[in-house]
């Protein structure tokens, strides 16, 4: 994948994080309150947004740290995605997917640590 595609995906995920944050605060406010899951939605948005920004930062680096980029992408889908679904549906078994997304985030940060350490200036 080239830098333009990775940057566009990152920008789209950032846009989605802001939109989902606003949707949760306004459009889903009553449902999340009824389910008692507003804090779960907020946690999903928080991790989604932080890692969308990281995807964008990584997309602009040469060379692309592909392991970190894909791990953060997978983490957004699995971690935040499972929390979004859990918050809406109140199906707690979805929480079993969340740690897999968290592990993806950890792998991404570890890969970024290793990638950054290998780069010399």
N, CA, C and O atoms as a GROMACS GRO file, in nm:
protein
  484
    1UNK      N    1   0.084  -0.117   0.000
    1UNK     CA    2   0.000   0.000   0.000
    1UNK      C    3   0.089   0.124   0.000
    1UNK      O    4   0.193   0.127   0.066
    2UNK      N    5   0.048   0.226  -0.073
    2UNK     CA    6   0.129   0.347  -0.079
    2UNK      C    7   0.087   0.448   0.027
    2UNK      O    8  -0.015   0.431   0.093
    3UNK      N    9   0.166   0.553   0.040
    3UNK     CA   10   0.144   0.653   0.145
    3UNK      C   11   0.010   0.725   0.130
    3UNK      O   12  -0.055   0.757   0.230
    4UNK      N   13  -0.031   0.750   0.008
    4UNK     CA   14  -0.159   0.820  -0.013
    4UNK      C   15  -0.276   0.736   0.036
    4UNK      O   16  -0.368   0.788   0.099
    5UNK      N   17  -0.273   0.608   0.008
    5UNK     CA   18  -0.382   0.519   0.050
    5UNK      C   19  -0.384   0.507   0.202
    5UNK      O   20  -0.490   0.516   0.264
    6UNK      N   21  -0.267   0.486   0.263
    6UNK     CA   22  -0.263   0.472   0.409
    6UNK      C   23  -0.305   0.601   0.478
    6UNK      O   24  -0.371   0.597   0.582
    7UNK      N   25  -0.268   0.715   0.422
    7UNK     CA   26  -0.308   0.843   0.480
    7UNK      C   27  -0.458   0.865   0.467
    7UNK      O   28  -0.522   0.916   0.559
    8UNK      N   29  -0.515   0.826   0.354
    8UNK     CA   30  -0.660   0.842   0.334
    8UNK      C   31  -0.740   0.752   0.428
    8UNK      O   32  -0.841   0.794   0.483
    9UNK      N   33  -0.693   0.630   0.444
    9UNK     CA   34  -0.760   0.539   0.538
    9UNK      C   35  -0.752   0.597   0.679
    9UNK      O   36  -0.851   0.595   0.752
   10UNK      N   37  -0.636   0.647   0.716
   10UNK     CA   38  -0.618   0.707   0.849
   10UNK      C   39  -0.711   0.827   0.867
   10UNK      O   40  -0.774   0.842   0.971
   11UNK      N   41  -0.718   0.912   0.765
   11UNK     CA   42  -0.805   1.030   0.773
   11UNK      C   43  -0.952   0.988   0.785
   11UNK      O   44  -1.027   1.048   0.862
   12UNK      N   45  -0.992   0.888   0.710
   12UNK     CA   46  -1.129   0.838   0.718
   12UNK      C   47  -1.159   0.783   0.857
   12UNK      O   48  -1.267   0.806   0.912
   13UNK      N   49  -1.064   0.709   0.915
   13UNK     CA   50  -1.084   0.657   1.050
   13UNK      C   51  -1.089   0.768   1.154
   13UNK      O   52  -1.163   0.758   1.252
   14UNK      N   53  -1.011   0.875   1.134
   14UNK     CA   54  -1.018   0.991   1.223
   14UNK      C   55  -1.153   1.059   1.213
   14UNK      O   56  -1.213   1.096   1.314
   15UNK      N   57  -1.202   1.077   1.090
   15UNK     CA   58  -1.334   1.135   1.069
   15UNK      C   59  -1.440   1.050   1.138
   15UNK      O   60  -1.531   1.103   1.203
   16UNK      N   61  -1.430   0.919   1.124
   16UNK     CA   62  -1.526   0.828   1.186
   16UNK      C   63  -1.521   0.837   1.339
   16UNK      O   64  -1.625   0.828   1.404
   17UNK      N   65  -1.402   0.854   1.395
   17UNK     CA   66  -1.390   0.865   1.541
   17UNK      C   67  -1.464   0.989   1.591
   17UNK      O   68  -1.536   0.982   1.691
   18UNK      N   69  -1.447   1.100   1.523
   18UNK     CA   70  -1.517   1.223   1.563
   18UNK      C   71  -1.668   1.207   1.544
   18UNK      O   72  -1.745   1.245   1.632
   19UNK      N   73  -1.708   1.151   1.432
   19UNK     CA   74  -1.851   1.132   1.405
   19UNK      C   75  -1.915   1.036   1.507
   19UNK      O   76  -2.025   1.062   1.556
   20UNK      N   77  -1.846   0.926   1.538
   20UNK     CA   78  -1.900   0.831   1.635
   20UNK      C   79  -1.902   0.890   1.776
   20UNK      O   80  -1.992   0.860   1.854
   21UNK      N   81  -1.805   0.974   1.808
   21UNK     CA   82  -1.807   1.042   1.937
   21UNK      C   83  -1.928   1.132   1.949
   21UNK      O   84  -1.997   1.132   2.051
   22UNK      N   85  -1.955   1.210   1.845
   22UNK     CA   86  -2.070   1.300   1.846
   22UNK      C   87  -2.201   1.221   1.844
   22UNK      O   88  -2.297   1.257   1.912
   23UNK      N   89  -2.205   1.115   1.766
   23UNK     CA   90  -2.325   1.032   1.757
   23UNK      C   91  -2.357   0.968   1.892
   23UNK      O   92  -2.472   0.960   1.933
   24UNK      N   93  -2.253   0.922   1.960
   24UNK     CA   94  -2.273   0.864   2.093
   24UNK      C   95  -2.322   0.966   2.194
   24UNK      O   96  -2.407   0.935   2.278
   25UNK      N   97  -2.268   1.087   2.186
   25UNK     CA   98  -2.305   1.191   2.282
   25UNK      C   99  -2.445   1.246   2.258
   25UNK      O  100  -2.509   1.296   2.350
   26UNK      N  101  -2.492   1.237   2.135
   26UNK     CA  102  -2.621   1.298   2.103
   26UNK      C  103  -2.724   1.195   2.056
   26UNK      O  104  -2.828   1.176   2.120
   27UNK      N  105  -2.696   1.128   1.945
   27UNK     CA  106  -2.793   1.036   1.887
   27UNK      C  107  -2.818   0.910   1.969
   27UNK      O  108  -2.928   0.857   1.968
   28UNK      N  109  -2.715   0.863   2.038
   28UNK     CA  110  -2.730   0.740   2.116
   28UNK      C  111  -2.734   0.765   2.266
   28UNK      O  112  -2.730   0.671   2.346
   29UNK      N  113  -2.743   0.891   2.304
   29UNK     CA  114  -2.736   0.928   2.446
   29UNK      C  115  -2.835   0.848   2.531
   29UNK      O  116  -2.797   0.793   2.635
   30UNK      N  117  -2.960   0.840   2.489
   30UNK     CA  118  -3.063   0.770   2.568
   30UNK      C  119  -3.038   0.619   2.572
   30UNK      O  120  -3.052   0.557   2.677
   31UNK      N  121  -3.002   0.561   2.458
   31UNK     CA  122  -2.976   0.417   2.453
   31UNK      C  123  -2.856   0.379   2.540
   31UNK      O  124  -2.862   0.282   2.616
   32UNK      N  125  -2.749   0.456   2.530
   32UNK     CA  126  -2.630   0.428   2.610
   32UNK      C  127  -2.659   0.446   2.759
   32UNK      O  128  -2.606   0.372   2.842
   33UNK      N  129  -2.742   0.544   2.793
   33UNK     CA  130  -2.781   0.564   2.934
   33UNK      C  131  -2.867   0.447   2.981
   33UNK      O  132  -2.849   0.397   3.092
   34UNK      N  133  -2.959   0.404   2.897
   34UNK     CA  134  -3.046   0.290   2.931
   34UNK      C  135  -2.963   0.164   2.952
   34UNK      O  136  -2.989   0.087   3.045
   35UNK      N  137  -2.864   0.142   2.866
   35UNK     CA  138  -2.777   0.024   2.876
   35UNK      C  139  -2.670   0.040   2.983
   35UNK      O  140  -2.607  -0.058   3.024
   36UNK      N  141  -2.649   0.162   3.029
   36UNK     CA  142  -2.540   0.188   3.124
   36UNK      C  143  -2.404   0.171   3.059
   36UNK      O  144  -2.308   0.128   3.125
   37UNK      N  145  -2.393   0.205   2.930
   37UNK     CA  146  -2.270   0.179   2.854
   37UNK      C  147  -2.207   0.305   2.794
   37UNK      O  148  -2.124   0.295   2.704
   38UNK      N  149  -2.244   0.421   2.843
   38UNK     CA  150  -2.187   0.545   2.789
   38UNK      C  151  -2.035   0.548   2.806
   38UNK      O  152  -1.964   0.592   2.716
   39UNK      N  153  -1.986   0.501   2.919
   39UNK     CA  154  -1.840   0.503   2.941
   39UNK      C  155  -1.770   0.404   2.848
   39UNK      O  156  -1.655   0.426   2.809
   40UNK      N  157  -1.837   0.295   2.812
   40UNK     CA  158  -1.779   0.199   2.717
   40UNK      C  159  -1.767   0.264   2.580
   40UNK      O  160  -1.664   0.249   2.513
   41UNK      N  161  -1.870   0.335   2.538
   41UNK     CA  162  -1.868   0.406   2.410
   41UNK      C  163  -1.755   0.509   2.410
   41UNK      O  164  -1.680   0.520   2.313
   42UNK      N  165  -1.744   0.584   2.518
   42UNK     CA  166  -1.639   0.687   2.528
   42UNK      C  167  -1.500   0.625   2.520
   42UNK      O  168  -1.411   0.681   2.456
   43UNK      N  169  -1.480   0.510   2.584
   43UNK     CA  170  -1.350   0.440   2.579
   43UNK      C  171  -1.321   0.397   2.436
   43UNK      O  172  -1.207   0.409   2.389
   44UNK      N  173  -1.423   0.346   2.365
   44UNK     CA  174  -1.405   0.305   2.226
   44UNK      C  175  -1.361   0.423   2.139
   44UNK      O  176  -1.269   0.411   2.058
   45UNK      N  177  -1.428   0.536   2.157
   45UNK     CA  178  -1.394   0.656   2.078
   45UNK      C  179  -1.253   0.703   2.111
   45UNK      O  180  -1.178   0.739   2.021
   46UNK      N  181  -1.219   0.703   2.238
   46UNK     CA  182  -1.086   0.749   2.281
   46UNK      C  183  -0.975   0.669   2.214
   46UNK      O  184  -0.884   0.727   2.153
   47UNK      N  185  -0.981   0.537   2.224
   47UNK     CA  186  -0.878   0.453   2.163
   47UNK      C  187  -0.884   0.458   2.011
   47UNK      O  188  -0.779   0.455   1.945
   48UNK      N  189  -1.001   0.466   1.955
   48UNK     CA  190  -1.018   0.479   1.811
   48UNK      C  191  -0.947   0.605   1.761
   48UNK      O  192  -0.869   0.601   1.666
   49UNK      N  193  -0.974   0.717   1.827
   49UNK     CA  194  -0.918   0.844   1.781
   49UNK      C  195  -0.765   0.850   1.795
   49UNK      O  196  -0.695   0.892   1.703
   50UNK      N  197  -0.715   0.808   1.910
   50UNK     CA  198  -0.569   0.809   1.930
   50UNK      C  199  -0.499   0.727   1.822
   50UNK      O  200  -0.398   0.770   1.766
   51UNK      N  201  -0.552   0.610   1.793
   51UNK     CA  202  -0.484   0.523   1.698
   51UNK      C  203  -0.509   0.565   1.554
   51UNK      O  204  -0.427   0.534   1.467
   52UNK      N  205  -0.619   0.635   1.526
   52UNK     CA  206  -0.638   0.693   1.392
   52UNK      C  207  -0.532   0.800   1.366
   52UNK      O  208  -0.478   0.810   1.256
   53UNK      N  209  -0.504   0.880   1.468
   53UNK     CA  210  -0.398   0.981   1.455
   53UNK      C  211  -0.264   0.913   1.430
   53UNK      O  212  -0.186   0.957   1.345
   54UNK      N  213  -0.237   0.806   1.504
   54UNK     CA  214  -0.111   0.733   1.485
   54UNK      C  215  -0.102   0.674   1.343
   54UNK      O  216   0.004   0.676   1.282
   55UNK      N  217  -0.214   0.623   1.291
   55UNK     CA  218  -0.214   0.572   1.154
   55UNK      C  219  -0.174   0.682   1.056
   55UNK      O  220  -0.098   0.658   0.963
   56UNK      N  221  -0.226   0.802   1.078
   56UNK     CA  222  -0.193   0.913   0.990
   56UNK      C  223  -0.045   0.951   1.002
   56UNK      O  224   0.022   0.974   0.901
   57UNK      N  225   0.004   0.958   1.124
   57UNK     CA  226   0.146   0.989   1.146
   57UNK      C  227   0.234   0.885   1.076
   57UNK      O  228   0.330   0.919   1.007
   58UNK      N  229   0.200   0.759   1.095
   58UNK     CA  230   0.278   0.652   1.034
   58UNK      C  231   0.270   0.655   0.882
   58UNK      O  232   0.368   0.624   0.814
   59UNK      N  233   0.155   0.692   0.828
   59UNK     CA  234   0.139   0.698   0.683
   59UNK      C  235   0.233   0.800   0.621
   59UNK      O  236   0.272   0.786   0.505
   60UNK      N  237   0.269   0.902   0.696
   60UNK     CA  238   0.357   1.008   0.647
   60UNK      C  239   0.507   0.974   0.664
   60UNK      O  240   0.592   1.043   0.608
   61UNK      N  241   0.538   0.869   0.739
   61UNK     CA  242   0.678   0.829   0.760
   61UNK      C  243   0.728   0.745   0.644
   61UNK      O  244   0.654   0.667   0.585
   62UNK      N  245   0.854   0.763   0.614
   62UNK     CA  246   0.920   0.683   0.512
   62UNK      C  247   1.038   0.613   0.576
   62UNK      O  248   1.123   0.681   0.634
   63UNK      N  249   1.048   0.483   0.570
   63UNK     CA  250   0.949   0.392   0.513
   63UNK      C  251   0.834   0.371   0.611
   63UNK      O  252   0.845   0.400   0.730
   64UNK      N  253   0.724   0.321   0.559
   64UNK     CA  254   0.607   0.294   0.640
   64UNK      C  255   0.636   0.179   0.736
   64UNK      O  256   0.687   0.075   0.694
   65UNK      N  257   0.605   0.198   0.861
   65UNK     CA  258   0.618   0.092   0.961
   65UNK      C  259   0.494   0.005   0.949
   65UNK      O  260   0.397   0.022   1.023
   66UNK      N  261   0.496  -0.089   0.855
   66UNK     CA  262   0.376  -0.163   0.818
   66UNK      C  263   0.319  -0.247   0.932
   66UNK      O  264   0.197  -0.253   0.949
   67UNK      N  265   0.405  -0.311   1.012
   67UNK     CA  266   0.353  -0.392   1.122
   67UNK      C  267   0.277  -0.305   1.221
   67UNK      O  268   0.167  -0.341   1.264
   68UNK      N  269   0.333  -0.192   1.257
   68UNK     CA  270   0.266  -0.101   1.349
   68UNK      C  271   0.137  -0.048   1.287
   68UNK      O  272   0.034  -0.043   1.354
   69UNK      N  273   0.143  -0.007   1.160
   69UNK     CA  274   0.025   0.049   1.094
   69UNK      C  275  -0.088  -0.051   1.093
   69UNK      O  276  -0.200  -0.018   1.133
   70UNK      N  277  -0.064  -0.174   1.047
   70UNK     CA  278  -0.169  -0.275   1.038
   70UNK      C  279  -0.216  -0.319   1.176
   70UNK      O  280  -0.334  -0.351   1.194
   71UNK      N  281  -0.127  -0.321   1.274
   71UNK     CA  282  -0.167  -0.358   1.410
   71UNK      C  283  -0.260  -0.253   1.470
   71UNK      O  284  -0.360  -0.288   1.533
   72UNK      N  285  -0.230  -0.126   1.450
   72UNK     CA  286  -0.318  -0.020   1.498
   72UNK      C  287  -0.452  -0.026   1.425
   72UNK      O  288  -0.558  -0.008   1.486
   73UNK      N  289  -0.449  -0.051   1.295
   73UNK     CA  290  -0.573  -0.064   1.217
   73UNK      C  291  -0.659  -0.177   1.273
   73UNK      O  292  -0.778  -0.160   1.297
   74UNK      N  293  -0.597  -0.293   1.293
   74UNK     CA  294  -0.670  -0.408   1.347
   74UNK      C  295  -0.722  -0.378   1.488
   74UNK      O  296  -0.833  -0.418   1.523
   75UNK      N  297  -0.643  -0.307   1.567
   75UNK     CA  298  -0.685  -0.271   1.702
   75UNK      C  299  -0.809  -0.183   1.702
   75UNK      O  300  -0.898  -0.201   1.784
   76UNK      N  301  -0.814  -0.088   1.610
   76UNK     CA  302  -0.932  -0.001   1.600
   76UNK      C  303  -1.056  -0.086   1.569
   76UNK      O  304  -1.160  -0.072   1.633
   77UNK      N  305  -1.041  -0.174   1.471
   77UNK     CA  306  -1.155  -0.257   1.431
   77UNK      C  307  -1.197  -0.350   1.545
   77UNK      O  308  -1.316  -0.356   1.578
   78UNK      N  309  -1.102  -0.420   1.605
   78UNK     CA  310  -1.134  -0.522   1.705
   78UNK      C  311  -1.165  -0.462   1.842
   78UNK      O  312  -1.265  -0.497   1.904
   79UNK      N  313  -1.079  -0.372   1.890
   79UNK     CA  314  -1.098  -0.316   2.024
   79UNK      C  315  -1.216  -0.219   2.024
   79UNK      O  316  -1.316  -0.241   2.093
   80UNK      N  317  -1.202  -0.112   1.946
   80UNK     CA  318  -1.308  -0.012   1.946
   80UNK      C  319  -1.437  -0.068   1.887
   80UNK      O  320  -1.546  -0.042   1.939
   81UNK      N  321  -1.425  -0.145   1.779
   81UNK     CA  322  -1.544  -0.201   1.717
   81UNK      C  323  -1.624  -0.289   1.811
   81UNK      O  324  -1.746  -0.280   1.815
   82UNK      N  325  -1.555  -0.374   1.887
   82UNK     CA  326  -1.627  -0.461   1.981
   82UNK      C  327  -1.690  -0.379   2.093
   82UNK      O  328  -1.799  -0.412   2.140
   83UNK      N  329  -1.623  -0.273   2.136
   83UNK     CA  330  -1.681  -0.188   2.240
   83UNK      C  331  -1.801  -0.109   2.189
   83UNK      O  332  -1.899  -0.092   2.261
   84UNK      N  333  -1.793  -0.061   2.065
   84UNK     CA  334  -1.909   0.008   2.006
   84UNK      C  335  -2.030  -0.086   2.004
   84UNK      O  336  -2.140  -0.049   2.046
   85UNK      N  337  -2.008  -0.206   1.955
   85UNK     CA  338  -2.117  -0.303   1.947
   85UNK      C  339  -2.169  -0.341   2.085
   85UNK      O  340  -2.290  -0.352   2.105
   86UNK      N  341  -2.079  -0.361   2.179
   86UNK     CA  342  -2.120  -0.394   2.315
   86UNK      C  343  -2.205  -0.282   2.374
   86UNK      O  344  -2.308  -0.308   2.437
   87UNK      N  345  -2.162  -0.158   2.354
   87UNK     CA  346  -2.234  -0.043   2.409
   87UNK      C  347  -2.375  -0.032   2.352
   87UNK      O  348  -2.469   0.003   2.424
   88UNK      N  349  -2.391  -0.062   2.224
   88UNK     CA  350  -2.522  -0.051   2.160
   88UNK      C  351  -2.612  -0.170   2.195
   88UNK      O  352  -2.729  -0.152   2.226
   89UNK      N  353  -2.555  -0.290   2.189
   89UNK     CA  354  -2.636  -0.411   2.203
   89UNK      C  355  -2.646  -0.461   2.346
   89UNK      O  356  -2.739  -0.534   2.382
   90UNK      N  357  -2.550  -0.422   2.428
   90UNK     CA  358  -2.539  -0.471   2.567
   90UNK      C  359  -2.516  -0.622   2.571
   90UNK      O  360  -2.548  -0.688   2.670
   91UNK      N  361  -2.460  -0.677   2.462
   91UNK     CA  362  -2.422  -0.818   2.457
   91UNK      C  363  -2.281  -0.831   2.512
   91UNK      O  364  -2.183  -0.803   2.441
   92UNK      N  365  -2.270  -0.874   2.635
   92UNK     CA  366  -2.141  -0.872   2.703
   92UNK      C  367  -2.040  -0.973   2.648
   92UNK      O  368  -1.921  -0.959   2.673
   93UNK      N  369  -2.085  -1.073   2.574
   93UNK     CA  370  -1.990  -1.167   2.516
   93UNK      C  371  -1.898  -1.097   2.415
   93UNK      O  372  -1.789  -1.147   2.387
   94UNK      N  373  -1.942  -0.983   2.361
   94UNK     CA  374  -1.856  -0.907   2.270
   94UNK      C  375  -1.730  -0.859   2.338
   94UNK      O  376  -1.629  -0.833   2.272
   95UNK      N  377  -1.736  -0.848   2.471
   95UNK     CA  378  -1.617  -0.809   2.547
   95UNK      C  379  -1.504  -0.907   2.534
   95UNK      O  380  -1.389  -0.872   2.563
   96UNK      N  381  -1.532  -1.030   2.491
   96UNK     CA  382  -1.426  -1.130   2.470
   96UNK      C  383  -1.338  -1.095   2.351
   96UNK      O  384  -1.224  -1.141   2.344
   97UNK      N  385  -1.389  -1.016   2.258
   97UNK     CA  386  -1.312  -0.974   2.140
   97UNK      C  387  -1.219  -0.858   2.175
   97UNK      O  388  -1.112  -0.844   2.116
   98UNK      N  389  -1.260  -0.777   2.269
   98UNK     CA  390  -1.187  -0.653   2.302
   98UNK      C  391  -1.041  -0.677   2.336
   98UNK      O  392  -0.957  -0.601   2.286
   99UNK      N  393  -1.004  -0.777   2.417
   99UNK     CA  394  -0.862  -0.799   2.447
   99UNK      C  395  -0.778  -0.832   2.324
   99UNK      O  396  -0.658  -0.802   2.321
  100UNK      N  397  -0.838  -0.894   2.224
  100UNK     CA  398  -0.763  -0.922   2.100
  100UNK      C  399  -0.726  -0.790   2.034
  100UNK      O  400  -0.614  -0.774   1.983
  101UNK      N  401  -0.818  -0.696   2.034
  101UNK     CA  402  -0.788  -0.563   1.981
  101UNK      C  403  -0.684  -0.492   2.065
  101UNK      O  404  -0.596  -0.423   2.012
  102UNK      N  405  -0.694  -0.508   2.198
  102UNK     CA  406  -0.592  -0.450   2.285
  102UNK      C  407  -0.455  -0.507   2.258
  102UNK      O  408  -0.355  -0.435   2.259
  103UNK      N  409  -0.449  -0.637   2.233
  103UNK     CA  410  -0.322  -0.701   2.198
  103UNK      C  411  -0.269  -0.646   2.066
  103UNK      O  412  -0.148  -0.626   2.051
  104UNK      N  413  -0.358  -0.620   1.973
  104UNK     CA  414  -0.316  -0.559   1.846
  104UNK      C  415  -0.253  -0.422   1.869
  104UNK      O  416  -0.152  -0.388   1.807
  105UNK      N  417  -0.313  -0.343   1.958
  105UNK     CA  418  -0.254  -0.214   1.991
  105UNK      C  419  -0.114  -0.232   2.052
  105UNK      O  420  -0.020  -0.161   2.015
  106UNK      N  421  -0.102  -0.326   2.144
  106UNK     CA  422   0.028  -0.352   2.207
  106UNK      C  423   0.132  -0.396   2.105
  106UNK      O  424   0.247  -0.351   2.109
  107UNK      N  425   0.094  -0.483   2.014
  107UNK     CA  426   0.186  -0.527   1.908
  107UNK      C  427   0.227  -0.407   1.824
  107UNK      O  428   0.344  -0.394   1.789
  108UNK      N  429   0.133  -0.321   1.792
  108UNK     CA  430   0.165  -0.202   1.714
  108UNK      C  431   0.264  -0.112   1.784
  108UNK      O  432   0.361  -0.066   1.723
  109UNK      N  433   0.242  -0.086   1.912
  109UNK     CA  434   0.335  -0.001   1.987
  109UNK      C  435   0.471  -0.068   2.000
  109UNK      O  436   0.574  -0.001   1.991
  110UNK      N  437   0.472  -0.198   2.022
  110UNK     CA  438   0.599  -0.270   2.028
  110UNK      C  439   0.673  -0.266   1.896
  110UNK      O  440   0.795  -0.247   1.893
  111UNK      N  441   0.600  -0.284   1.787
  111UNK     CA  442   0.662  -0.276   1.654
  111UNK      C  443   0.716  -0.136   1.627
  111UNK      O  444   0.822  -0.120   1.567
  112UNK      N  445   0.643  -0.036   1.671
  112UNK     CA  446   0.688   0.102   1.653
  112UNK      C  447   0.813   0.129   1.735
  112UNK      O  448   0.904   0.198   1.690
  113UNK      N  449   0.817   0.075   1.856
  113UNK     CA  450   0.937   0.086   1.940
  113UNK      C  451   1.056   0.025   1.869
  113UNK      O  452   1.163   0.085   1.862
  114UNK      N  453   1.038  -0.094   1.816
  114UNK     CA  454   1.147  -0.163   1.747
  114UNK      C  455   1.186  -0.090   1.620
  114UNK      O  456   1.305  -0.073   1.592
  115UNK      N  457   1.087  -0.046   1.542
  115UNK     CA  458   1.112   0.026   1.417
  115UNK      C  459   1.187   0.156   1.444
  115UNK      O  460   1.281   0.191   1.371
  116UNK      N  461   1.146   0.227   1.548
  116UNK     CA  462   1.210   0.356   1.581
  116UNK      C  463   1.352   0.334   1.628
  116UNK      O  464   1.440   0.416   1.598
  117UNK      N  465   1.376   0.227   1.700
  117UNK     CA  466   1.511   0.197   1.750
  117UNK      C  467   1.606   0.158   1.640
  117UNK      O  468   1.727   0.178   1.653
  118UNK      N  469   1.553   0.102   1.529
  118UNK     CA  470   1.637   0.059   1.419
  118UNK      C  471   1.677   0.175   1.329
  118UNK      O  472   1.772   0.164   1.251
  119UNK      N  473   1.605   0.284   1.340
  119UNK     CA  474   1.632   0.400   1.256
  119UNK      C  475   1.743   0.484   1.318
  119UNK      O  476   1.737   0.519   1.436
  120UNK      N  477   1.844   0.515   1.239
  120UNK     CA  478   1.952   0.597   1.292
  120UNK      C  479   1.961   0.729   1.217
  120UNK      O  480   1.940   0.735   1.096
  121UNK      N  481   1.992   0.832   1.291
  121UNK     CA  482   2.007   0.966   1.229
  121UNK      C  483   2.148   1.012   1.244
  121UNK      O  484   2.182   1.122   1.200
   0.00000   0.00000   0.00000
